[in-house]
Amino acid sequence: MTIATVISTAGGNGFQPPGPADFHLPPVFAEVTKPMMLVVLAAVLVFTFSYFAARPAAVVPGRLQYAGEAVYGFVRNGIARDAIGSEQFLKFVPFLFSLFLFIAVNNYFGLIPFIQYPPMSHFGFPLALALLVWILYIGVGIGKHGFGGYLKHVTIPSGVKGPVLIIIIPLEFLSNILVRPATLSLRLFANMFAGHLLLMLFAFGAEYLLFESQSLINGVAGVLSIVMFGAVTVLELLIMFLQAYVFTLLAATYLGESLADEH
Amino acid sequence: MSESLMAASGEPNPLIPHLSEIVLGAVVFLLLVAAIAKFVVPRFEKAYADRTAAIEGGIADAEQAQAEAKAALEQYTAQLADARHEAAAIREEAKEQGAQIVAEMRSQAQAEAERITSTAHAQIEAERSQVLAQLKGEVGALATELAERIVGESLADDERQKRTVARFIDELEGSAN
């Protein structure tokens, strides 16, 4: 917001660059806002797609089932089995599959025309998901090792002995228990927030430069701004997938660590 | 909460989460997980399991078919070997039989030839003895006749005597011819 105010005062002549305020939309009705509706819509879409993709359960899949299996197999084999191990991964597949598709669909809402809003740019949603992951992996760890055993499992790396533990234990506790939900949620939130801000900046900038000012240089800058908007859109396509993937992969990794016998 | 923050700084702080969003996000997501776990994952897993079973079944079928084909081939080979063996035996037997038949025929032919020869001999012997008997009779008669002639025509004349004997012998030869 400081950058935004700096630009707006330096520009001086009326262009208001987009800022955090643009994420704060008025409620659609009562207390219900657009991102809230989108989150529900995303859950409905994810379930509808996977339900109809999974329902045939045919040995020779149709197109929809094939598409569903591609995503399902990607999460099941590419994320869950690799990170958790082939013995126990299956019971976490529903959670991780939902996590991946839910985040991905929410992210891509940022690029879909007329929706064009990524709900994960509201910190509350990624935080909710990160807290669920946090509760799950700690719960799984305690379930496997017991409370004391889990604390020991998390804070003492195998093979470390002696006075160095005085430093290691608080550090490990901090990084494994306290920092993880924060980084997990912030990474997703910041990527979506910044990406959407960037898109808005180039879109609003192009509009202002092309229609609100008369000089030729501003017109050229406006066209450039449109080009940049396209480039950032392509970049966002990648980032939106990547963030869903990273979030799911880290969640699976944390679960795998909780279930591991050795640290 | 965010309203007061907005009032304080002029813009909302995006890092302050809305409690309503945390709750909504968690509830919606948990519902989604429950629905996916109940309706989606079992179906996908069933498809996976069915596919694995189908592929394994296919492989087992193929292996069985191959084993059957191999067994059939072995059987045919064995039968073929048997047939060859049998054919060889039959050929051998035929050869033996042939040789036997030839030997039999030969001995038969020999016996026949001997029989024919012996009958011929016997016939010749019979004819000879017949001729001999006939000759005996005739020689007597001829001798008598010759003696009569010699006696009848003057036995004294040596010359005549010789001529008579020669003429007799000529007549004999002529009658023999």
Interface residues (C-beta under 8 A of the other chain):
Chain A: M1 A4 G19 P20 A21 F23 H24 E31 P35 M36 V39 V40 A43 V46 F47 S50 Y51 A53 A54 R55 P56 A57 A58 V59 P61 Q65 G68 E69 Y72 R76 L90 V93 P94 F95 F97 S98 L99 F102 S121 H122 F123 G124 F125 L127 A128 L129 L131 L132 F189 F193
Chain B: S2 M6 S9 G10 E11 P12 N13 P14 L15 I16 P17 H18 L19 S20 E21 I22 V23 L24 G25 A26 V28 F29 L30 L31 L32 V33 A35 I36 A37 F39 V40 V41 R43 F44 E45 K46 A47 D50 R51 A54
